[in-house]
Amino acid sequence: MPRNFIRETSPKENDIFLWRMDPLAKEGWSPGNRPCSSRGQRSCCSNLKMFLAALSFAYFAKALSGSYMKSTITQLERRFDIPSYLIGVIDGSFEIGNLLVIAFVSYFGAKLHRPKIIAIGCLLMSIGTFLIAMPHFIIGRYKFETSIRSSVNSTNNLSPCPASSPDPLPAGDRPSILPSAGCVRESSFSMWIYVFLGNVLRGIGETPVQPLGISYIDDYAREENAAFYIGCVQTISIIGPVFGYLLGSLCAKIYVDIGFVDMDSITITPGDARWVGAWWLGYLIAGVITLLSAIPFWFLPKSLPMPETRRDSKCSPEQSCFIKDSPHREQKYRAEEPANFLEMAKEFLPSLKNLFGNPVYFIYLCVTIIQFNSLIGMVTYKPKYIEQHYGQSASRANFLMGVINIPAVALGIFSGGVIMKKFKLSIMGAAKFAFGTSLLGYFLSLFFFAMGCENSKFAGITMSYKGVDGISYHERALFADCNSGCLCSGKEWDPVCGENGMTYISPCLAGCQSSSGSGKSTVFEHCRCVAAAMAATGAGSGNLTATVGHCQDREGCDRVFPYFLALSVISSFIISLGGTPGYVLLIRCIKPEFKSLALGLHTLATRTLAGIPAPIYFGAIIDTTCLKWGHKRCGGRGACRIYNTTAYRIVYLGLTLGLRTISFFLCVPGFLLLQTHIRKEEKSALENGGSEVESLRKEEPNSLHCDQFLQSTGYNPDRETRL
């Protein structure tokens, strides 16, 4: 052990301790950062608790707005008529904002006033959230495609079958929907750009919260409490999505133009593929909450007094049980020293080189990048998967995510922190625990492949008009002899449920000749395609009617869906158990002076290489399973209306689990490198400072911090005695 860690008593001033590590003397006993005495103990703990409360609320706010964004992806798709891959671009724009500033914020921010920088970030997040909601107030009212009239006079019979020419036109020559006069103004500028820019601003504002907040806690919390505090903060960050998805569920039930339209005139329900909820309302609420989270940080100090354990162990706030190179152990990082930007800029590239030269950190980074690709892609499209695969509405899917899945994740992360504290897991123990839980969750997730659902019965898409199963991706399959007498468009999406239990794309394609009623009570009569299907299946003849909306014909899905939810909860809990140990492994495998930079670069890498591309390529692959695309009023392809559920399940689950499989192979060299590094540090500690460490332990048996430092380096006095 270097002699810088040995305390001496001046012969002239017995009450003053001289520290051979001069930087520590300058910082540790400064008026603004003195160790906690018995008189200042209450103030010290109070300030730390205030910061913990403020950071927890900031985590809650950013998690709420982030999860609400994911809960609105189907609403945004339908409102702006865009495909899934473009939604992935919007979702990834948050990471783009992080990419712009995170390296500089993590490096320079650690040397400045961290609480105030976090406050500025929360303010920017709030502004970005308000910007996302702006298109609703400038884009105009939502108009969905429908052939149903909202006439008050329900006795007025309407014919859904337009007059046809004597010679029916071929399927390819069927007329399509003509652009309306108002489409030119709306198509001149894509309103989703505001959502994109607002999410970028959210990403910029969120940048300082995690690296600066976590490093601040690790600097000034007692060593034995640091992992527990980090677990608590991360647990709060998981509780945020609970309220985010619940808010998404509530807003998805409310029609997008609530208060501006007569709800009796709306002919669609929340389960319809054209329904758009009040997505903008949740962003206004999330923006206000984020704005409030910025207030406490303006009143917090730049630094907090050091706890007694750090003073007794003569270790700095940033030197807490790290695996690091022994020759540099005496170099004290001073987080609160006056900032010289020129000197900091010169040290930036060497710091990066030193950090990436750590093989344990590099392997850890590669593993988490791959697993974050799997995690982000899965979480982003899981509500949509529940909607499309199991026939649930957007409101119900978000509700289930909020009250069932997310709490299991929160409990798992919190339990992981408790396990770390109770069993005092070493670095290797934390790595093995995180790997074991991830592997067990992986094997459980394989059972999702067996929980499939059949496709909905859509005439001309998933089955023929005679009731024979068969997938069709071509528009010409929508036309048959039973609707040849009508000039129908294959681009419309106005589904009706036939008496035979089959869904037809529109009343016209169902061959219906007349209708009665209005709005949701409209009934279509004399539907020739319904008659043809019933005759082909030998079901006889009935009223030959069809009602508004698609048929609820997936009883098998209703039976398997509860098992899907149960397995989802169990696997999410098991996987999240390794969250806190894995995070502690990250901050313990690098040098103390690079802690904030390492956290920032980890966030930068995962969000750049996972957060940005994962939603895009997940969405693009999901788009390949679309069976029927909607069409914009001004022409062009819109949002997908129905997917091939079997293909959706295979590509969604296959991509998610395939990425995790690759990450497990990288864990093998990671364990070998970590074990080699620990043995190297153990040998270095025995050769260079073993005797000094043992004498220091005898002199100060109550130095808990140094005891933990010895454990982390693998030093064992009993083994040295036997040797």
N, C-alpha and C positions, 0 to 999 in steps of 0.2 A: 504493500500500500504506500503510495507517495506520502511524504511527510507533510504535505500540505493539509492533510486531514487531521493532524495531531494538534491538540490545543495546548498552549503553554500559559503559565501564569507569570506575569511580570513581578519581579522581586520588589519593586517600588509601589506598584499598584495592584494589590492582591485581588481587588474586586473587579478589575478590568481584564477581559480575556483578549489576547492578541491573536489574531488569525494570520497564519502565514499566507493564506490566499487573500491578497490585498483586494481584488475586486469584490470578494464576498464581504470584506470588512466595510467597504464603501457602501455597498447596497444594503447588506443585512442590517446595519445599524443606522441607516438614514432615518430622519424623522418621518418620512412618508412610508417607509417599508421596514420598520423595526419589528423584531420578533414579538410575538404575543406574550406579554407579561401577565401576572395574575390580575393586575388592575385593568389591563386592556383585553383580557380574554373574551369578555362578553361582547365588546365592540367588534372584535375580530370575527367571532362566529356570526354575529348579526349581519355584518357586511357580506360575508360569504353566502349566508342564507338568502339575503336579498338578491345577490347576483344569481344564485341558483333558481330562485323564483322567477326573476326577470327572464333568464335564459330559457327556462321551461316554457314560459308563456310565449316567447318568440318562436321556439320550436313548435309549439302548439299551433300558432298562427300560420307559420309557413307550411306546416304539414296539412292543416285544414284547407288552405287555398290550393296546395298541390294536389291533394286527393280529390278536391272538388273539380279541378280541371280534368282529371281522369274519369270522373263520374259523368262528365258532360260530353264525352267524345262522340257518342251517337247523336246527341242533340245538335252538336256543331256540324256533324256530317250532313244531317238532314236540313238544317237551317241554311247552310251555305252550299248545299249540293256538291260536296266534295268527296273523293274516295278515301279509303282508310290510310293509304300511304301519305296523303297530304295532311291528314290528322296527325300522323306520326311526325311530320315535319313541324307542325305547330307544337306538339308535345315536346319535341327535341329542342325547340327554340329556347326553352328554359336553360338547358345545358349550354347552349351557345352563349347566353349571357354570362354564365359562370366562366366559360372558356376565355372570355375577353379580359377578365380582371382577376381571376382567382389566384394565379401565381403571385401577382404583385401584392394583392391584399394580404395573402398569407405570409409573405416575407416581410413587407414593410409594415403591415398592420400590427405584427407582434412587437414591434419596437415603438409603436405609438400608443395613443389612448384607446385601448381595445373596446371598452364599453361604448364610447361615443361613435366609433366606427360601426359597431353593430347597430346602434340607433339609426345612423344614416342609412344603413342597408335596409332596415325595416321600413323606413320612410319610402325608399325607392320601391320596395315590394308593394306597398300600398298603392302608390301611383300606378304601377304596372297593372295591378288587379282592377283598378277603376278603368284603365284604358281598354282592357279586354271586354268590358261590358258596353263600351261606347257604340259599337256597330248597331246594337238593338235600337238605339234612339235616332239613327240616321238612315237605316236601311229600308224602313217602311214596314208595312204589315206582311205577315207570312201568308202566302197563298199556296195551297197544295192542290195537286191535280185531282179532280173529281168530276164525275158526270152526274152527281146527285144534286138536285136543286133543293135549296133550303126554303122552299115556298111555304108560306103559312097555310095556304089552301091545300089541305091534304086530299081533297077530292079531285084535284086536278091530275088526270092521268098523263104520264110522260112516257114517251117511247125511247128506250135506251138504244134501240136499233135504228140507225139513220137509214133514210131511203136509199136503196141500192139501185144500180143500173140493171137492166135485164140480164146482161152478161157479167157474172161475178169476176172481179179482178184477181189476178194471181196474187199469191201471198206476198211476193216481193214488191208488188205495185200498190200495196195498201197505203192509203193516205196517212200521214203522220200529223202530229200536233204542230200547228203553225205558231211561230213566235208571236207573242202578244206585243201590243204597241208600247207597253211600259217597260219592256225588257232591255231596251237600248241603254236607258239611263243606269239601270242597276248593273249591267254588265261592263260599263265603262271602267269600273274599278272594283276589285275584289275586296269585299268587306272583311274577309278573314285575315287580311294583312294587319288590321288593328289588333286582332287576337294574337297574331304572331309577334308583333312589336311589343305588346303588353307583356307577353310571356318572357321575351328577352329581357325586359326591364325587371321583371320579377327575379329572373336568374341572376342579374347583376346585383340586385339588392340582397339576395339570399347568401351571396358569396362569403361575407365575413362571419356569419352566425356560427357555423360549425367549427372551422379551424380556430378562430380566435376565442370562441366560447369554451370549447373543450380544453384548449391549452391553458386558458385562464383558470379553469377549475383545477387542472392537474398541477398548476404552479402553486396554488395557495391552499389546497385541501390537504388534510392529513393523508399520509401515504396509504394507510390502511383503509381510508374512506374513499379514495379517488375512484376506484372501479365501481363502487356502489353508487356514487354520485353520478358518474357517467351513465350507469344503467338506469338511474331514475330519470335523467334528462331524456335519454333515448326512449324510455317508456312513455313519457309525456308526448314525445314526437310521434308515437304510434297511436296515442289516444286522439290526437288531432285528426287523423284520417277517419276515425269513427264518426266524429261530428261532420267531417267533410262529406262522407258518403251519405250520412243521414240527411244532411242539407241537400245533397244531390237528389236523394229520393223524394224529398218534399217538393223541390222545385220541378222535378220531372212530372209530377202529378198536375201541376198548374200549367195551363195553356200559355204559350209564349206571349200572346197578346192579351192576356187577362186584363180586364178593365177597359179595353179599347174595342172589343168585339162582343157581340151577343153570343153567349156560350150555347144557347139553344140552336144557333145556326151552324155550329161545328158538328160535322158528320163523322168525325173520327174519334177514336178512344186512345188512351195511353198505350194500349197494346198494339196499335197500328204502326206499320213501318213508316208512315208519314207524320206521325205525331212529334211535335217539338214542344218541350216543356219550357218553363220560364228560366232558361239557363242564365240569363243576365242578372237575375235577382240574387242568386247565390254569390256572384262575384262582387256585388255591392256590399253584401254582408261581410264577406271575407276581407274586403278592402278596409272596412271600418275596424275590424278586429286586428288586422295587421298594423294599422295606424296606431292603435292603442298600445300595441306591444313595444313600440319604439320609445314611449315616454319614460319608463323607469331607468333606462340605460343612461339618460342624460344626467342623472343624479348619482351615479356610481363612481367611485374613485378609479384612478388609473391603475393603482396597485393596492393590494391588501397586505396586512402584516403577516409575517411567516408564522406558522404554528410552532409550538414548542419542540416537537419532534424534529423539525427541520433545523432549528437552532442548535439543539443538542448534538445532532449528527454532523453538524458543520457542512451540510450539503445545501446547495442552492435550490430555489424553487424548481428549476428546470432539471436538476440532477436527482432524479428519483428512480432508483433501481432500473437503470437501462443496461441493455447489452451494448457495449461500446468498446472502442479500442483503448487499451490501458494507457498508452503514451499520452493520450489527450485528456485523461481524466482530470488533470489539474486545471485544465482550461475551463474557466467558469463563464457560462453564458449569462450576460446581464440583460434581462428583458427590459429594464427600466432605464438603461443608460441613455444619455442625450443622443438623439438620432442625428447622424450625419449621412445624408442621403447619398453623397458621392462615394463615401466609404462602403455603405451598404450595397450600392450598385456594383462596385468592384468585387465584392464578396459573393455576389449572386451566382455567377457561373461556376466558381470553385465549389460553392455549396451544393449546386445541382450535381456536379461531377462526383462529389463525395457521397451524396445520398444515393445516387444510382449505382455507385460502386459497391453498395451493400447488397450482397446476393440474396440474403433473406428478404429484405425489403422488395427487391426486384421480383422475386418469385411470388411473394405475397400479392404484389400489384397485378401480376399477370393472372393469377387465380381469381382475384376479386373482379377484374375486368370481365372475364368470361362469365363468371357467375352473375354479375350485375346485368350483363346482356340478357341472360335467361330470366332474371328476376324482373327487370324493368319491362321487357316485352310481355311477360306473363301478366304482371299486374295491370299494365296499361289496357290490355284487351280482355281481361277476365270478365268485367261486367258485360261486355259485348258478347263474349262467349256464352255466358249464362243466358243472355237474351236470345241469341240466335240458335243455340244448340238445345236449350231446354224450354224455349218458348215463353220466357218470363218477360215482363215489361221492364223498361229501363228503371222505373221507380222501384220495383221489387228487387231487381238485381243490385241496385245501389244500397237498398235497405239491408239486404242479406250480407253484403260486403261489410257494411258498417257495424252491424250488431252481432255477427257470427265470426267472420273471418279475421277482421282487424283486432278485436279483443284477444283472440288466441295468439296473435303475433305479439301484442303488447305484453301479455302474460309470459310468453316465452322469453322475450328480451329481458324483462325484469327478473325472471327466475334465473337466467344465465348470470346476471350480475350478483344475485344472492349466492349462487353456487361458487362463483369466483371468490367472494368474500368469506364464505363459511369454510370452504376447504382450502383456501389460500393456494390456488393452483399456480404452479410455476409457469414459465414461458412455454415449455414443452407440453405441460399439462393442459394449458389453454388451447394450444394448437391441436392436440389430439382430441380434446372435447369438441371443438368447433368442427373438426373433420368428421368425427363420429356421428354427430347430430345431423350434419348435412347428408351423409351417406345413408343414414336410416330414413330420412325424409325422402331421399331420392327413390329408394326401393318402394316406399309406400305410394309415391306418385305414379308408379308404373300401373297401378290398378285403375287409374283414370281412363286408360285405354279401353277397359272393359265396360265402362259406364257410358255407353253410347246411346244415341237416340236415332230413330228413323226420321227421314225427311217428311215434312208436311206434304199433304196431298194437294199439289197445285197442277191443274190441268194444263198440259202443254209444256210443263217444266220438269216436274218430278214424276209424272205419269201421263199416259195418253188420255185422250178424251173418252176412251172406252174403259178406263180404269186399270190399264196395264202399267206396272212399274217400269220406269225408265227415265234416266236423266237426259235432259236436252239443254244445250247451251245456245240453240239457234232460235231466232225470232219466228222463223216460218213454222215452227212446231206449234205455235200458239193458234194457228188457223186450222180449221177442220170443216167438214161438210156442214156440220150443224150451225156454224156461224158464217157460212159463205154468203148468205143472203144479206149480210150487213156490211157496211163500209166501216170496219173497225180498225183502230190503230193498235199496232203491237207495242207501241211505246208508252201507252197509258199504264198507270198502276192505280186501280180503284177496285180492290178485291171484294168479291161477294162470295158468300157461302151457300152452295147449292143444297137442296133438300137431300141429296144423295151423300152428303158429307165431304164433297170435293170442293176445293176453293178454285174460283175462276179469277183471272187477272182483272176483268172488268165485266160489267153487265152485258156489254155488247158482245164480248167474246164468249159469254155464256149463252148467247143466242136469245136473250130475253126480249120479248116483244112489247111489253108494257110495264108500267110501274104505278104504284099508288103510295100515298103517304108522303112524308117529307122528312128531311134530316135523318137522324139515326133510326127512325121508324119506317124508313122506306122499304117497301117489299116489291121485288121484281117478279113478274108473272110470265107464264107461258115460255119458259126457258128451254129451248130446243136441245141444247147441249146436255142439260140435266136429264131430259127425257132419253136422249141417246145413250148416256152412261147407264141409266137405270135399266134400259132395255138390254144393254150388252151384258150386264151382270145378273140379269134375271130378277131384278128387284121389283118388277111390275111398274105400274104408273102411279104417280101421286099427284100432288098439286102443282109440281114442276115450278116451284118458286125458289127464289134466292134472297138472302138477307144481307144487309150491309156488314162488311168485315170478313176476315178469314175464319175458317172453321177451326174449332178447338178439338183436334182429332188425334192428339198424341198422348194417349193414356199411359203408354209404356214409359214415356219421359217423366210423367208425374210420379210413377213408382220408383224410378231410379234416382230421381233428383235428391231426395233426402239422404241417400247413401253418398252421393257426390258431396253434399255439404258436410256430412260428418267426416269423411276422409280428408276433405279440404282443411277442416279445422285441426284435425290431428296432425297432419303433415306440416301445416304452417307453424303450429306450436313447436314441434320437434326441431324444425329447421331454424327457427328464430332463437332457440336455446343457445346456439353458438354465436349469436350476434355480438353480445358484449365481450365474451372471451376473445373472439376474433378481433374486435376493435382494440382491446387492451394489448393484444399481441402486436398490432400495428404500431402503437405509440411506445412500446417497450423494446422494439427491435432496431431502433435508430439512436443516434447520438442526441443528447439532450438539447444541444444548441440548434438542431435541425428539426425539432419536434413540430413547430407550427408549419414550417415549410413542407415537412413530410405529410402532415395531415392535409394541407392545401393541395399538394401535388396528387395525393391519393384521390381526393375529391375531383380534381381536374381531370385525371386520367380516366376514372370510372365514368364521369359524365361526358367526357369527350368521345371516348371509345365505346361507351355502352349507352349512356343516356341519350345521345344524339342519334346514332345509327339504329339502335334496337327498335324503337317504335316505328321507324321508317321501313326497315326491311321486314319486320313482323307484319306491318300493315300491307306492304306490297304482296307478300306471300298469301295473306288472308284474302286479298282482292282477287287472287287467281281462282278462288273457290266460289266466286259470286255467280249465281245462275241468272239473275235478272237485274239489270241496272236501271235506275231511274233516269229521267231526262230533264234537263233544265228547260225553263220556259223559253229561253232564247236559243235553244239548241245546244247540243253537246251532252256528254255523259255526266250524270249526277251521282247521287249516292246509291249504294247497293240496296236492293229491296229484299232479296232472299238469297241465302247461301246453301251450298251443298253441305249439310251438317256432317256427313261422314268425312269428307275431304277436309273440312274445317277442323274437326277434331284431330285428324292425323297430323296436319301441318302445324297446328297450334301446340299440341302436346309434344309432338316429335321434335320440333325446334327447341322448345323449352328444355326438355330432358336431354336432348343431344348436346347442347352447350354445356350443361352440367356434367355430362360424361367426360367431355374433354378436360374440364377443370380438375377432375379427380386424378387424371394422369399426371398433371403438373404438380399435384400435392406430394407425390413421391420424392422427386428431387428437392422439393421444399423442406420436407422433414429431414432429409439427409444433410442439407446445408445448415439448417437450424441446429441440429445436433452437433455438427462439426464446429459451428461457431461457439456454442456453449462450452464445449470441451476446450476449445482454444482459450476462451476467456478464463475458464477454471484453471488451466495450466499457467496462464499469465499471472493470475492472482496469487497462485501458490509460489511462483518463482520470484515475482517482484515485490510482493507486499504481504505475504502470508504471515510472517512473524509480527509485522506491525499491526496487521488487522487483528491478530489474536490478542496482542497487548491492549489494543484499543477496546476490544470487547470486554476484557477483564476490568479495565479502568471505568468503562461506562456500560454496565450491563443493561441499563434501561434504554439504550439507544435503539429503539425499534426500527427506525429508518435504516440504520446501517445493518441491522440483522437481516432485514429484507433485501438489502443490496447484496449481502453475502449469499443469501439463498438464490437470488437471481443469477449470480455468476457461478453457482455451483460449488462454492467454497464450503468445506466441512472440516472444522478443527479436529474432530475425532479421527478422521481419516489421516490428517497430517501427523497426529501423534503416533498412529500405527505405522506410518511410513518411517 
